[in-house]
Amino acid sequence: MSLYRDTGIVLRVQKLGEADRIITFVTQRHGKVRAVAKGVRRTTSRLGARVEPFAHVDVQFYTGRTLDVITQVQTIDAFGAGIVVDYQRYTAGCAILETADRMSAEEGEPVLRLYLLVAGALRALADGQRDPSLVLDAFLIRAMAFAGWAPAVNECARCNEPGPHRSFSIQAGGAVCPRCRPAGSAAPAPETLELMGALQLGDWQVAERSTGNARREGSGLIAALLQWHLERQLRSLPLVERRGGVQSTGGVGTVQ
């Protein structure tokens, strides 16, 4: 039996048989790991609450023939306690977990930066000190940078001409100059692009000064960019409650 240990965040749980679950983690050293938690659905199980979504845990596995098996779990951070009590935080957290799951498609491939991004975003949501929409959008735009999809904000996505530019193309990958502007490009407000640049850099002073309109418009662009690159719609994004009660449609090209 080969044992190994890692620190991870629970992204997803699935039922297996009558009493077991398959737990999907993003981990510090082993990337995505899918492992079986045996007997976890029984009321007598001591693991149940420790392997729920949003849990940040120290976990020991042994290598199985098809799926690894969880043998020990110790809680590091119970992020869920501060997230599930608020609908806006909860829906933003679900979108973070689903995005991390999609972006760590290859099991066993190290994704340290993504793991750190997820941990930081969930910690911010659980603390409740920042607007959940801003936390989510900061995570999404940085996760795209991790994947090599960072949107151009301060220069043209096609020719690199310095901006600011007034047009934005999802297909081109960001802001575009008048010469490179494809038909159907969006025309976001300058404040929206300033906000997106601040979220990329982690400039929370600028981000938190932004208006509700800029946040909603930026959220639409960021969601559209992410789903363009993933080539699929995330199920959780349409459920996200945005500032002012506006929900993200998650549709490509949508600017609210």
N, C-alpha and C positions, 0 to 999 in steps of 0.2 A: 504494500500500500504506500503510495507516494503522497505525502502531506505537503501543503504549502499554505502560507498565510499572507494576507494582504489587507489593506484598508480600502473600503469601497462605499458607494452610495447605491441604495436600492432604486432602480429605475422602473421595474415592472415585476408583477407577480402573476403567475398563471396556475390554475388548478391542475393537478396531476393525480389521477386515481381518486380514491376516496378520502385520503388524509394528507397527501403530500402537495407541495407546490414547487414550481420552477421559479427561481428567483434570478432576475437579471440585474447584475451590478455593473457600474463603471468603476474600475479600481485604479489605484495609484501606480501599480507596477505591471499588471497583467492585462490592462485594457478591459474590454468587455468580457465578463464571465457569466455564464448561465449554469446554475447549479441547483440540485434538488435539496429541498429542506424536508426531510422525512418526518411524517407525523405532525407537521406544523399546524394542520387544521383541526387537530384534536384540542379540546378545551384544556387538557392537562399539559399541553406542550409549553415548554419554557422559551421556545424560540419565536413564537408567533408574533408578538409585538415588536420584536427586534428586527424583523425582516419585512417590514411594511414599506411602501414607497415613501421616499424622503429620508429614510433612516441612514445615518452615517455611522458605519460600524467597522470594527476590527473582526475579521472573519477567517476561520480556518477551513480549508477544503481538503478532501482527498480525491485523487484522480480516479474517475470511473471509466468504464469502457465507452459509454456514450456521453453521459453528463457527469460532471464532478458532483460531489456530495458535500454538503455543509456539515461540519462536525462541531464547531464552536462559533459563537457570536458574542461580541461584547459591544455595547453601545458607546459610541464616541460623542455624537450629537443627535439629539432627538428633534431634528428640524420640524418634523411633522406637527408637533404640539403647537408651534407658533404659526403654522401655515394653514392647517385645516379649519381653524376657527374663523377664518375670514374668506369669503367667497372670492374676492379679487385676488388675494394672495394664493389661494388654492388653485384657481384656474391658471394663473401665471406659472405656478410651480409645476402643474401638470404639463404645460407646454415646454418648460425647461427639460423635464425628464424625457418627454417624447423626442425632443430634438436631440438630446444626448444619445438616446437609443439609436436614432437614425444615423447619426454621424459616427458612431462607433460600430460600424457594420461588421467588421472583421473581428471575430473573437480571438483573444490572445495577443492582439496587436497593441502595444503600449500607446496610451493617449493621455499622458500626464497632464498636458495643458488643459484638455477638455475636462478631466477630472477636477482640476483646480477651479476651472470656471464654474462648474456645476456646484461645487462646495461653496464657493464664494457667493453665488447667486442665491442659493437656498438659505445661507446664513443671513443674507440681507433681507430676504423675505420674512424669515422667522423673527428677525429683530423688529420688523414693522416700522423702521425709521424712514424708509424711502418709499416713493410711489411704486407699487408693484409693476405698473406698466413700464416705468423707466428701468427697473431691475431686469425685467424680461427682455426689453429691447436691447439693453446693454449686453446681456448674455448672448442674444441671438447674433448681434453684429460682430461680437468678438469670437463667437463660435464659427461664424463664416470666415473670419480671418484665420482661425486655426485650420480650417479646411482649405485655405487658399482662395477663398471667394470674397475677400474684403472688398466692399463697394468703394468705388472712387467717389469722393465727396468734394475734395478741394482742387481736383484737376480733371481733365476730360478722360473718361474711361477708355477712349479709343486712341487719341493722339497725345495724351499727357499734357496738353496745354493748360497752364495754371489758370485756376478759376478766381473767383466763384463763377459758376455757370448757372443758368436759369432752367435748363432742361435736364430731365432725368429719365434714363431708359433702363428698364429692367433687363432686357435682352443684352444690352451693351455692357451692363455691370455697374451702372452708376451715373454720375453727372456727365453730361456731354456738351461740347461747345456747339455754337451755331453751325459750323461746317460739318460736324459729325452727327448732328441730331437726326435720328431716324424718325420716320413718320409715326405718329401716335405716342410720342414721348410725353411724359407728365411734365408739369411746370410747378414744382413745389415752391413754397415761399422760401426766401433766403434763410429765415429763422429755422425752418425744418432741416435744411442741410447743415446749418450750424449745430443744431441739436445732434444730428447723426454723427458729425465729426467729434463732438464732445463725448458721446457714448463710446465711440471707438477708442478714444484716448483716456477714458475714465475721468473726465473733467466734470465732476458732479456739481460744482458751483454754476457752470454754464447750463448744464442739463436741468438743474432744479429751478433755474430762472425762466425756463421755457414756458410758453403758454399752452393751454389745453389744445388749441388748434394745431400747433406745431407737433405736439406729442401724438395726436391722432393721425396726422398726415405722415409723420415719421414711422409710426407703427405700421401703417398700411404699406409703405415702401419696403420696410424691413421684412415684413411677412411675405410680400410678393417676391422679393429677392431670394429669400431662403427657399421658398417652395419652387421657384424656377430652377434653382441649382439642385434641389433634391429630386426634382421631376415627379413630385407627388404632393398632395395636400396633407398637412398634419391635421389629425382629427381634433386635437385639443385647441387649436388656434381660434376657430369660430366661437368657442365658448368663453374666451378670455374677456373679462369685464374690463373695459378701458376707462380712463379718467372721464368723468362726466356721464357715465352710464353707457357710453358707446362701445359696442362689441366689435372685435375684429372679424371681418368676413373671411379673412385668410385667402381671399381670391387674388390670383396673380394680376398685377396691374391696378389693384384697387387703391385709391388714395382717399382717405376720409378726412 
